[in-house]
């Protein structure tokens, strides 16, 4: 998945918490949010607030779909409220490989099947 495809997918699935998202979609979204947020902050503080409000829901949704991709429930996002330890665990999970084949959250986004 390319950078523009990932951003487009996240905005098309604005509040879709079901399904799976590959690593590339999640990390391209994070890159987009950080860079665009910094640019908005440089332009004007209120523009950054507006950008944050516009991207918070798709950010949460892609995070939940990323956790689904490794076989975890989206409720594990609440682990982010545990300082340091929770953040580290979530980052490790976000970096984990996708489960091959399908899992309880749907088909693999890239259509890979499980190896025998």
C-alpha positions in Angstrom: 0.0 0.0 0.0 1.4 3.4 -1.0 1.2 6.6 1.1 -1.7 8.2 -0.9 -3.6 4.9 -0.9 -3.3 4.6 2.9 -4.5 8.2 3.5 -7.4 7.7 1.1 -8.4 4.4 2.7 -8.4 5.9 6.2 -10.6 8.8 5.1 -12.9 6.5 3.2 -13.2 4.3 6.3 -13.6 7.3 8.5 -15.4 5.6 11.4 -15.2 1.9 10.3 -13.9 0.0 13.3 -14.5 -3.4 11.7 -12.1 -5.2 9.4 -8.3 -5.2 9.2 -5.6 -2.7 8.3 -2.0 -3.7 7.3 1.0 -2.2 8.9 1.7 0.1 6.0 -1.8 1.7 6.2 -1.4 2.3 9.9 2.1 3.7 9.8 1.5 5.9 6.7 -1.5 7.3 8.6 0.7 8.1 11.6 3.3 9.8 9.3 0.5 11.8 7.6 -1.0 12.9 11.0 2.3 13.9 12.5 3.6 15.8 9.5 0.3 17.5 8.5 -0.3 18.4 12.2 3.1 20.0 12.5 2.5 22.0 9.3 -0.9 23.1 10.6 0.7 24.1 13.9 3.3 26.2 12.0 0.5 28.0 10.0 -1.8 28.6 12.9 -2.7 27.0 16.3 -6.4 26.9 15.6 -5.8 25.2 12.2 -4.0 22.5 14.2 -7.0 22.1 16.5 -9.3 21.8 13.5 -7.0 19.2 11.8 -6.8 17.2 15.1 -10.6 17.2 15.4 -10.9 16.1 11.7 -8.4 13.2 12.1 -9.0 11.8 15.6 -11.8 9.4 14.6 -10.1 8.0 11.5 -6.9 7.6 13.7 -8.7 5.6 16.3 -10.5 3.5 13.6 -7.3 2.6 11.8 -5.7 1.8 15.2 -8.5 -0.6 16.0 -8.3 -2.2 12.6 -4.6 -2.6 13.0 -5.1 -4.4 16.2 -7.7 -6.6 14.5 -5.0 -7.5 11.9 -2.9 -9.1 14.6 -5.9 -10.9 16.2 -6.5 -8.5 19.1 -9.7 -6.7 19.9 -10.0 -2.9 19.4 -10.7 -2.5 23.1 -7.0 -3.1 23.6 -6.6 0.6 22.6 -7.6 1.4 26.2 -4.2 0.2 27.1 -2.9 3.5 25.9 -4.3 5.1 29.1 -1.6 3.1 31.1 1.4 5.4 31.0 4.6 4.2 29.4 4.0 0.4 29.7 0.7 0.5 27.8 2.2 2.7 25.1 5.1 0.4 24.6 2.9 -2.7 24.3 0.7 -0.9 21.8 3.7 0.2 19.7 5.0 -3.4 19.7 1.6 -4.7 18.6 1.4 -2.0 15.8 4.8 -3.2 14.5 3.8 -6.9 14.6 3.3 -8.9 11.4 -0.3 -9.5 10.2 -1.9 -12.8 10.9 -1.8 -14.8 7.7 -5.1 -15.9 6.2 -8.3 -14.9 7.8 -9.0 -14.4 11.5 -12.2 -13.5 13.4 -12.1 -9.9 12.2 -12.0 -10.8 8.5 -9.7 -11.6 5.6 -6.0 -10.6 5.4 -5.9 -7.1 3.7 -3.3 -8.4 1.3 -5.0 -11.7 0.6 -2.2 -13.8 2.0 -3.1 -17.3 3.1 -1.7 -19.3 5.9 1.3 -21.5 5.2 0.9 -25.2 6.0 
